[in-house]
């Protein structure tokens, strides 16, 4: 439980930028929609990520998700309870 939601979003963004060099990145804190949820009791948050990165070209969706989780692995222990991921290669709709 480290820091305010804005700081968490900034840490998630920084981890994804450093690991995956995205051309597009949106990170949103959806924790407010999960108030009362059992996971919210830990102080960790619910986040959504929309990421477009060249490293995803030719990579299966499951592996893309694994790449995102690997990039934020450390934050899964401290800040993230749930993560919704939309990971695409450039030019994918």
Backbone as XML, in Angstrom:
<?xml version="1.0"?>
<chain id="A" units="angstrom">
  <residue number="1" name="UNK">
    <atom name="N" x="0.834" y="-1.161" z="0.000"/>
    <atom name="CA" x="0.000" y="0.000" z="0.000"/>
    <atom name="C" x="0.884" y="1.230" z="0.000"/>
  </residue>
  <residue number="2" name="UNK">
    <atom name="N" x="1.407" y="1.527" z="-1.149"/>
    <atom name="CA" x="2.371" y="2.594" z="-1.230"/>
    <atom name="C" x="1.858" y="3.733" z="-2.079"/>
  </residue>
  <residue number="3" name="UNK">
    <atom name="N" x="1.425" y="4.775" z="-1.434"/>
    <atom name="CA" x="1.141" y="6.007" z="-2.140"/>
    <atom name="C" x="-0.264" y="6.166" z="-2.660"/>
  </residue>
  <residue number="4" name="UNK">
    <atom name="N" x="-0.503" y="7.381" z="-3.131"/>
    <atom name="CA" x="-1.790" y="7.775" z="-3.672"/>
    <atom name="C" x="-2.007" y="7.136" z="-5.035"/>
  </residue>
  <residue number="5" name="UNK">
    <atom name="N" x="-3.280" y="7.064" z="-5.477"/>
    <atom name="CA" x="-3.573" y="6.463" z="-6.773"/>
    <atom name="C" x="-2.781" y="7.092" z="-7.926"/>
  </residue>
  <residue number="6" name="UNK">
    <atom name="N" x="-2.600" y="8.431" z="-7.913"/>
    <atom name="CA" x="-1.865" y="9.082" z="-8.991"/>
    <atom name="C" x="-0.427" y="8.557" z="-9.038"/>
  </residue>
  <residue number="7" name="UNK">
    <atom name="N" x="0.148" y="8.352" z="-7.890"/>
    <atom name="CA" x="1.506" y="7.848" z="-7.811"/>
    <atom name="C" x="1.572" y="6.413" z="-8.303"/>
  </residue>
  <residue number="8" name="UNK">
    <atom name="N" x="0.571" y="5.624" z="-7.980"/>
    <atom name="CA" x="0.515" y="4.241" z="-8.467"/>
    <atom name="C" x="0.445" y="4.209" z="-9.980"/>
  </residue>
  <residue number="9" name="UNK">
    <atom name="N" x="-0.410" y="5.032" z="-10.544"/>
    <atom name="CA" x="-0.533" y="5.100" z="-12.003"/>
    <atom name="C" x="0.806" y="5.503" z="-12.607"/>
  </residue>
  <residue number="10" name="UNK">
    <atom name="N" x="1.476" y="6.473" z="-12.006"/>
    <atom name="CA" x="2.783" y="6.907" z="-12.510"/>
    <atom name="C" x="3.806" y="5.777" z="-12.433"/>
  </residue>
  <residue number="11" name="UNK">
    <atom name="N" x="3.784" y="5.002" z="-11.358"/>
    <atom name="CA" x="4.728" y="3.878" z="-11.234"/>
    <atom name="C" x="4.436" y="2.791" z="-12.265"/>
  </residue>
  <residue number="12" name="UNK">
    <atom name="N" x="3.167" y="2.505" z="-12.492"/>
    <atom name="CA" x="2.792" y="1.510" z="-13.495"/>
    <atom name="C" x="3.233" y="1.991" z="-14.875"/>
  </residue>
  <residue number="13" name="UNK">
    <atom name="N" x="2.942" y="3.250" z="-15.186"/>
    <atom name="CA" x="3.356" y="3.825" z="-16.473"/>
    <atom name="C" x="4.868" y="3.714" z="-16.652"/>
  </residue>
  <residue number="14" name="UNK">
    <atom name="N" x="5.616" y="4.107" z="-15.639"/>
    <atom name="CA" x="7.080" y="4.100" z="-15.724"/>
    <atom name="C" x="7.607" y="2.685" z="-15.967"/>
  </residue>
  <residue number="15" name="UNK">
    <atom name="N" x="7.038" y="1.700" z="-15.283"/>
    <atom name="CA" x="7.481" y="0.311" z="-15.449"/>
    <atom name="C" x="7.204" y="-0.185" z="-16.860"/>
  </residue>
  <residue number="16" name="UNK">
    <atom name="N" x="6.037" y="0.158" z="-17.393"/>
    <atom name="CA" x="5.674" y="-0.289" z="-18.741"/>
    <atom name="C" x="6.515" y="0.405" z="-19.808"/>
  </residue>
  <residue number="17" name="UNK">
    <atom name="N" x="6.762" y="1.699" z="-19.627"/>
    <atom name="CA" x="7.589" y="2.436" z="-20.586"/>
    <atom name="C" x="9.006" y="1.872" z="-20.594"/>
  </residue>
  <residue number="18" name="UNK">
    <atom name="N" x="9.553" y="1.623" z="-19.421"/>
    <atom name="CA" x="10.924" y="1.117" z="-19.328"/>
    <atom name="C" x="11.069" y="-0.273" z="-19.944"/>
  </residue>
  <residue number="19" name="UNK">
    <atom name="N" x="10.094" y="-1.125" z="-19.734"/>
    <atom name="CA" x="10.209" y="-2.519" z="-20.186"/>
    <atom name="C" x="9.755" y="-2.744" z="-21.624"/>
  </residue>
  <residue number="20" name="UNK">
    <atom name="N" x="8.739" y="-1.986" z="-22.074"/>
    <atom name="CA" x="8.102" y="-2.324" z="-23.350"/>
    <atom name="C" x="8.151" y="-1.216" z="-24.404"/>
  </residue>
  <residue number="21" name="UNK">
    <atom name="N" x="8.623" y="-0.028" z="-24.053"/>
    <atom name="CA" x="8.750" y="1.100" z="-24.991"/>
    <atom name="C" x="7.494" y="1.294" z="-25.852"/>
  </residue>
  <residue number="22" name="UNK">
    <atom name="N" x="6.353" y="1.515" z="-25.222"/>
    <atom name="CA" x="5.113" y="1.647" z="-26.000"/>
    <atom name="C" x="5.065" y="2.933" z="-26.817"/>
  </residue>
  <residue number="23" name="UNK">
    <atom name="N" x="4.312" y="2.869" z="-27.913"/>
    <atom name="CA" x="4.043" y="4.067" z="-28.706"/>
    <atom name="C" x="2.755" y="4.730" z="-28.229"/>
  </residue>
  <residue number="24" name="UNK">
    <atom name="N" x="1.907" y="3.964" z="-27.569"/>
    <atom name="CA" x="0.686" y="4.483" z="-26.951"/>
    <atom name="C" x="0.533" y="3.788" z="-25.609"/>
  </residue>
  <residue number="25" name="UNK">
    <atom name="N" x="0.079" y="4.547" z="-24.610"/>
    <atom name="CA" x="-0.114" y="3.954" z="-23.286"/>
    <atom name="C" x="-1.146" y="4.735" z="-22.503"/>
  </residue>
  <residue number="26" name="UNK">
    <atom name="N" x="-2.166" y="4.047" z="-22.050"/>
    <atom name="CA" x="-3.175" y="4.603" z="-21.153"/>
    <atom name="C" x="-3.236" y="3.712" z="-19.932"/>
  </residue>
  <residue number="27" name="UNK">
    <atom name="N" x="-3.088" y="4.298" z="-18.770"/>
    <atom name="CA" x="-3.233" y="3.560" z="-17.516"/>
    <atom name="C" x="-4.292" y="4.289" z="-16.711"/>
  </residue>
  <residue number="28" name="UNK">
    <atom name="N" x="-5.327" y="3.568" z="-16.284"/>
    <atom name="CA" x="-6.366" y="4.206" z="-15.472"/>
    <atom name="C" x="-6.590" y="3.422" z="-14.191"/>
  </residue>
  <residue number="29" name="UNK">
    <atom name="N" x="-6.899" y="4.169" z="-13.159"/>
    <atom name="CA" x="-7.192" y="3.591" z="-11.849"/>
    <atom name="C" x="-8.689" y="3.387" z="-11.758"/>
  </residue>
  <residue number="30" name="UNK">
    <atom name="N" x="-9.112" y="2.135" z="-11.718"/>
    <atom name="CA" x="-10.530" y="1.788" z="-11.656"/>
    <atom name="C" x="-10.953" y="1.364" z="-10.250"/>
  </residue>
  <residue number="31" name="UNK">
    <atom name="N" x="-10.123" y="1.634" z="-9.277"/>
    <atom name="CA" x="-10.366" y="1.166" z="-7.911"/>
    <atom name="C" x="-11.700" y="1.635" z="-7.360"/>
  </residue>
  <residue number="32" name="UNK">
    <atom name="N" x="-12.098" y="2.851" z="-7.707"/>
    <atom name="CA" x="-13.359" y="3.393" z="-7.200"/>
    <atom name="C" x="-14.557" y="2.504" z="-7.554"/>
  </residue>
  <residue number="33" name="UNK">
    <atom name="N" x="-14.470" y="1.808" z="-8.661"/>
    <atom name="CA" x="-15.568" y="0.936" z="-9.105"/>
    <atom name="C" x="-15.590" y="-0.394" z="-8.353"/>
  </residue>
  <residue number="34" name="UNK">
    <atom name="N" x="-14.586" y="-0.625" z="-7.528"/>
    <atom name="CA" x="-14.477" y="-1.903" z="-6.828"/>
    <atom name="C" x="-14.501" y="-1.734" z="-5.312"/>
  </residue>
  <residue number="35" name="UNK">
    <atom name="N" x="-14.993" y="-0.608" z="-4.852"/>
    <atom name="CA" x="-15.091" y="-0.372" z="-3.409"/>
    <atom name="C" x="-15.926" y="-1.481" z="-2.785"/>
  </residue>
  <residue number="36" name="UNK">
    <atom name="N" x="-15.467" y="-2.008" z="-1.681"/>
    <atom name="CA" x="-16.169" y="-3.085" z="-1.007"/>
    <atom name="C" x="-15.744" y="-4.467" z="-1.476"/>
  </residue>
  <residue number="37" name="UNK">
    <atom name="N" x="-15.053" y="-4.541" z="-2.587"/>
    <atom name="CA" x="-14.537" y="-5.811" z="-3.112"/>
    <atom name="C" x="-13.462" y="-6.325" z="-2.158"/>
  </residue>
  <residue number="38" name="UNK">
    <atom name="N" x="-13.387" y="-7.629" z="-1.994"/>
    <atom name="CA" x="-12.439" y="-8.221" z="-1.052"/>
    <atom name="C" x="-11.009" y="-7.766" z="-1.318"/>
  </residue>
  <residue number="39" name="UNK">
    <atom name="N" x="-10.621" y="-7.647" z="-2.573"/>
    <atom name="CA" x="-9.270" y="-7.215" z="-2.909"/>
    <atom name="C" x="-8.984" y="-5.786" z="-2.501"/>
  </residue>
  <residue number="40" name="UNK">
    <atom name="N" x="-10.025" y="-4.964" z="-2.436"/>
    <atom name="CA" x="-9.849" y="-3.566" z="-2.057"/>
    <atom name="C" x="-9.438" y="-3.440" z="-0.592"/>
  </residue>
  <residue number="41" name="UNK">
    <atom name="N" x="-9.734" y="-4.436" z="0.200"/>
    <atom name="CA" x="-9.393" y="-4.397" z="1.623"/>
    <atom name="C" x="-7.890" y="-4.417" z="1.865"/>
  </residue>
  <residue number="42" name="UNK">
    <atom name="N" x="-7.122" y="-4.901" z="0.897"/>
    <atom name="CA" x="-5.665" y="-4.949" z="1.042"/>
    <atom name="C" x="-5.026" y="-3.595" z="0.788"/>
  </residue>
  <residue number="43" name="UNK">
    <atom name="N" x="-5.779" y="-2.663" z="0.220"/>
    <atom name="CA" x="-5.239" y="-1.362" z="-0.122"/>
    <atom name="C" x="-4.664" y="-1.303" z="-1.523"/>
  </residue>
  <residue number="44" name="UNK">
    <atom name="N" x="-4.613" y="-2.454" z="-2.184"/>
    <atom name="CA" x="-4.131" y="-2.482" z="-3.564"/>
    <atom name="C" x="-5.256" y="-2.031" z="-4.491"/>
  </residue>
  <residue number="45" name="UNK">
    <atom name="N" x="-4.898" y="-1.635" z="-5.714"/>
    <atom name="CA" x="-5.888" y="-1.088" z="-6.624"/>
    <atom name="C" x="-6.201" y="-1.952" z="-7.823"/>
  </residue>
  <residue number="46" name="UNK">
    <atom name="N" x="-7.265" y="-1.552" z="-8.507"/>
    <atom name="CA" x="-7.694" y="-2.160" z="-9.759"/>
    <atom name="C" x="-7.323" y="-1.174" z="-10.873"/>
  </residue>
  <residue number="47" name="UNK">
    <atom name="N" x="-6.622" y="-1.639" z="-11.879"/>
    <atom name="CA" x="-6.153" y="-0.760" z="-12.943"/>
    <atom name="C" x="-6.455" y="-1.354" z="-14.306"/>
  </residue>
  <residue number="48" name="UNK">
    <atom name="N" x="-6.580" y="-0.463" z="-15.297"/>
    <atom name="CA" x="-6.733" y="-0.860" z="-16.698"/>
    <atom name="C" x="-5.559" y="-0.284" z="-17.471"/>
  </residue>
  <residue number="49" name="UNK">
    <atom name="N" x="-5.046" y="-1.099" z="-18.380"/>
    <atom name="CA" x="-3.925" y="-0.684" z="-19.219"/>
    <atom name="C" x="-4.297" y="-0.920" z="-20.676"/>
  </residue>
  <residue number="50" name="UNK">
    <atom name="N" x="-4.126" y="0.105" z="-21.483"/>
    <atom name="CA" x="-4.210" y="-0.037" z="-22.940"/>
    <atom name="C" x="-2.833" y="0.337" z="-23.448"/>
  </residue>
  <residue number="51" name="UNK">
    <atom name="N" x="-2.159" y="-0.619" z="-24.067"/>
    <atom name="CA" x="-0.782" y="-0.414" z="-24.486"/>
    <atom name="C" x="-0.592" y="-0.885" z="-25.917"/>
  </residue>
  <residue number="52" name="UNK">
    <atom name="N" x="0.087" y="-0.058" z="-26.703"/>
    <atom name="CA" x="0.459" y="-0.403" z="-28.071"/>
    <atom name="C" x="1.981" y="-0.328" z="-28.118"/>
  </residue>
  <residue number="53" name="UNK">
    <atom name="N" x="2.614" y="-1.432" z="-28.514"/>
    <atom name="CA" x="4.072" y="-1.476" z="-28.532"/>
    <atom name="C" x="4.572" y="-2.348" z="-29.682"/>
  </residue>
  <residue number="54" name="UNK">
    <atom name="N" x="5.638" y="-1.909" z="-30.346"/>
    <atom name="CA" x="6.204" y="-2.707" z="-31.431"/>
    <atom name="C" x="6.620" y="-4.119" z="-30.996"/>
  </residue>
  <residue number="55" name="UNK">
    <atom name="N" x="7.005" y="-4.281" z="-29.745"/>
    <atom name="CA" x="7.446" y="-5.603" z="-29.276"/>
    <atom name="C" x="6.310" y="-6.632" z="-29.263"/>
  </residue>
  <residue number="56" name="UNK">
    <atom name="N" x="5.072" y="-6.187" z="-29.435"/>
    <atom name="CA" x="3.938" y="-7.110" z="-29.472"/>
    <atom name="C" x="3.660" y="-7.659" z="-30.873"/>
  </residue>
  <residue number="57" name="UNK">
    <atom name="N" x="4.325" y="-7.126" z="-31.892"/>
    <atom name="CA" x="4.090" y="-7.578" z="-33.273"/>
    <atom name="C" x="4.418" y="-9.066" z="-33.387"/>
  </residue>
  <residue number="58" name="UNK">
    <atom name="N" x="3.455" y="-9.827" z="-33.903"/>
    <atom name="CA" x="3.645" y="-11.255" z="-34.106"/>
    <atom name="C" x="3.599" y="-12.090" z="-32.836"/>
  </residue>
  <residue number="59" name="UNK">
    <atom name="N" x="3.220" y="-11.473" z="-31.724"/>
    <atom name="CA" x="3.183" y="-12.165" z="-30.437"/>
    <atom name="C" x="1.726" y="-12.476" z="-30.074"/>
  </residue>
  <residue number="60" name="UNK">
    <atom name="N" x="1.474" y="-13.689" z="-29.630"/>
    <atom name="CA" x="0.120" y="-14.110" z="-29.246"/>
    <atom name="C" x="-0.385" y="-13.287" z="-28.051"/>
  </residue>
  <residue number="61" name="UNK">
    <atom name="N" x="-1.698" y="-13.071" z="-27.969"/>
    <atom name="CA" x="-2.257" y="-12.269" z="-26.880"/>
    <atom name="C" x="-1.849" y="-12.734" z="-25.475"/>
  </residue>
  <residue number="62" name="UNK">
    <atom name="N" x="-1.828" y="-14.020" z="-25.228"/>
    <atom name="CA" x="-1.447" y="-14.508" z="-23.902"/>
    <atom name="C" x="-0.013" y="-14.105" z="-23.555"/>
  </residue>
  <residue number="63" name="UNK">
    <atom name="N" x="0.879" y="-14.213" z="-24.518"/>
    <atom name="CA" x="2.267" y="-13.827" z="-24.271"/>
    <atom name="C" x="2.377" y="-12.313" z="-24.051"/>
  </residue>
  <residue number="64" name="UNK">
    <atom name="N" x="1.577" y="-11.532" z="-24.753"/>
    <atom name="CA" x="1.564" y="-10.075" z="-24.541"/>
    <atom name="C" x="1.188" y="-9.770" z="-23.093"/>
  </residue>
  <residue number="65" name="UNK">
    <atom name="N" x="0.162" y="-10.439" z="-22.601"/>
    <atom name="CA" x="-0.266" y="-10.228" z="-21.218"/>
    <atom name="C" x="0.852" y="-10.608" z="-20.253"/>
  </residue>
  <residue number="66" name="UNK">
    <atom name="N" x="1.516" y="-11.702" z="-20.540"/>
    <atom name="CA" x="2.632" y="-12.121" z="-19.688"/>
    <atom name="C" x="3.746" y="-11.083" z="-19.695"/>
  </residue>
  <residue number="67" name="UNK">
    <atom name="N" x="3.985" y="-10.464" z="-20.843"/>
    <atom name="CA" x="5.008" y="-9.423" z="-20.940"/>
    <atom name="C" x="4.629" y="-8.210" z="-20.091"/>
  </residue>
  <residue number="68" name="UNK">
    <atom name="N" x="3.352" y="-7.847" z="-20.119"/>
    <atom name="CA" x="2.881" y="-6.720" z="-19.295"/>
    <atom name="C" x="3.022" y="-7.078" z="-17.819"/>
  </residue>
  <residue number="69" name="UNK">
    <atom name="N" x="2.563" y="-8.263" z="-17.442"/>
    <atom name="CA" x="2.685" y="-8.679" z="-16.032"/>
    <atom name="C" x="4.144" y="-8.725" z="-15.588"/>
  </residue>
  <residue number="70" name="UNK">
    <atom name="N" x="5.034" y="-9.165" z="-16.453"/>
    <atom name="CA" x="6.459" y="-9.194" z="-16.098"/>
    <atom name="C" x="6.985" y="-7.782" z="-15.869"/>
  </residue>
  <residue number="71" name="UNK">
    <atom name="N" x="6.507" y="-6.832" z="-16.663"/>
    <atom name="CA" x="6.959" y="-5.444" z="-16.526"/>
    <atom name="C" x="6.523" y="-4.818" z="-15.211"/>
  </residue>
  <residue number="72" name="UNK">
    <atom name="N" x="5.357" y="-5.219" z="-14.706"/>
    <atom name="CA" x="4.837" y="-4.631" z="-13.458"/>
    <atom name="C" x="4.914" y="-5.598" z="-12.278"/>
  </residue>
  <residue number="73" name="UNK">
    <atom name="N" x="5.688" y="-6.647" z="-12.442"/>
    <atom name="CA" x="5.752" y="-7.711" z="-11.442"/>
    <atom name="C" x="5.939" y="-7.200" z="-10.017"/>
  </residue>
  <residue number="74" name="UNK">
    <atom name="N" x="6.899" y="-6.326" z="-9.818"/>
    <atom name="CA" x="7.171" y="-5.801" z="-8.479"/>
    <atom name="C" x="5.961" y="-5.061" z="-7.906"/>
  </residue>
  <residue number="75" name="UNK">
    <atom name="N" x="5.219" y="-4.377" z="-8.769"/>
    <atom name="CA" x="4.056" y="-3.612" z="-8.326"/>
    <atom name="C" x="2.868" y="-4.511" z="-7.986"/>
  </residue>
  <residue number="76" name="UNK">
    <atom name="N" x="2.862" y="-5.739" z="-8.498"/>
    <atom name="CA" x="1.787" y="-6.670" z="-8.169"/>
    <atom name="C" x="1.795" y="-6.994" z="-6.677"/>
  </residue>
  <residue number="77" name="UNK">
    <atom name="N" x="2.946" y="-6.929" z="-6.056"/>
    <atom name="CA" x="3.052" y="-7.224" z="-4.627"/>
    <atom name="C" x="2.666" y="-6.042" z="-3.749"/>
  </residue>
  <residue number="78" name="UNK">
    <atom name="N" x="2.765" y="-4.834" z="-4.287"/>
    <atom name="CA" x="2.555" y="-3.665" z="-3.437"/>
    <atom name="C" x="1.375" y="-2.795" z="-3.820"/>
  </residue>
  <residue number="79" name="UNK">
    <atom name="N" x="1.063" y="-2.693" z="-5.104"/>
    <atom name="CA" x="0.083" y="-1.706" z="-5.561"/>
    <atom name="C" x="-1.106" y="-2.256" z="-6.330"/>
  </residue>
  <residue number="80" name="UNK">
    <atom name="N" x="-0.917" y="-3.361" z="-7.037"/>
    <atom name="CA" x="-1.933" y="-3.838" z="-7.973"/>
    <atom name="C" x="-2.614" y="-5.096" z="-7.441"/>
  </residue>
  <residue number="81" name="UNK">
    <atom name="N" x="-3.942" y="-5.020" z="-7.328"/>
    <atom name="CA" x="-4.736" y="-6.205" z="-7.005"/>
    <atom name="C" x="-5.244" y="-6.852" z="-8.294"/>
  </residue>
  <residue number="82" name="UNK">
    <atom name="N" x="-5.709" y="-6.004" z="-9.224"/>
    <atom name="CA" x="-6.258" y="-6.510" z="-10.490"/>
    <atom name="C" x="-5.807" y="-5.603" z="-11.620"/>
  </residue>
  <residue number="83" name="UNK">
    <atom name="N" x="-5.558" y="-6.220" z="-12.776"/>
    <atom name="CA" x="-5.067" y="-5.482" z="-13.930"/>
    <atom name="C" x="-5.794" y="-5.968" z="-15.174"/>
  </residue>
  <residue number="84" name="UNK">
    <atom name="N" x="-6.512" y="-5.056" z="-15.812"/>
    <atom name="CA" x="-7.178" y="-5.348" z="-17.081"/>
    <atom name="C" x="-6.240" y="-4.865" z="-18.183"/>
  </residue>
  <residue number="85" name="UNK">
    <atom name="N" x="-5.962" y="-5.726" z="-19.158"/>
    <atom name="CA" x="-4.948" y="-5.428" z="-20.166"/>
    <atom name="C" x="-5.525" y="-5.500" z="-21.570"/>
  </residue>
  <residue number="86" name="UNK">
    <atom name="N" x="-5.262" y="-4.446" z="-22.358"/>
    <atom name="CA" x="-5.517" y="-4.424" z="-23.792"/>
    <atom name="C" x="-4.160" y="-4.135" z="-24.420"/>
  </residue>
  <residue number="87" name="UNK">
    <atom name="N" x="-3.486" y="-5.165" z="-24.927"/>
    <atom name="CA" x="-2.136" y="-5.033" z="-25.472"/>
    <atom name="C" x="-2.162" y="-5.333" z="-26.969"/>
  </residue>
  <residue number="88" name="UNK">
    <atom name="N" x="-1.680" y="-4.375" z="-27.764"/>
    <atom name="CA" x="-1.721" y="-4.503" z="-29.214"/>
    <atom name="C" x="-0.402" y="-4.080" z="-29.842"/>
  </residue>
  <residue number="89" name="UNK">
    <atom name="N" x="-0.190" y="-4.561" z="-31.049"/>
    <atom name="CA" x="0.936" y="-4.103" z="-31.856"/>
    <atom name="C" x="0.476" y="-2.874" z="-32.645"/>
  </residue>
  <residue number="90" name="UNK">
    <atom name="N" x="1.396" y="-2.008" z="-33.051"/>
    <atom name="CA" x="1.012" y="-0.857" z="-33.877"/>
    <atom name="C" x="0.263" y="-1.315" z="-35.119"/>
  </residue>
  <residue number="91" name="UNK">
    <atom name="N" x="-0.787" y="-0.579" z="-35.458"/>
    <atom name="CA" x="-1.583" y="-0.909" z="-36.636"/>
    <atom name="C" x="-2.698" y="-1.896" z="-36.372"/>
  </residue>
  <residue number="92" name="UNK">
    <atom name="N" x="-2.733" y="-2.491" z="-35.201"/>
    <atom name="CA" x="-3.821" y="-3.417" z="-34.855"/>
    <atom name="C" x="-5.016" y="-2.614" z="-34.362"/>
  </residue>
  <residue number="93" name="UNK">
    <atom name="N" x="-6.189" y="-3.008" z="-34.796"/>
    <atom name="CA" x="-7.387" y="-2.303" z="-34.322"/>
    <atom name="C" x="-8.050" y="-3.042" z="-33.199"/>
  </residue>
</chain>
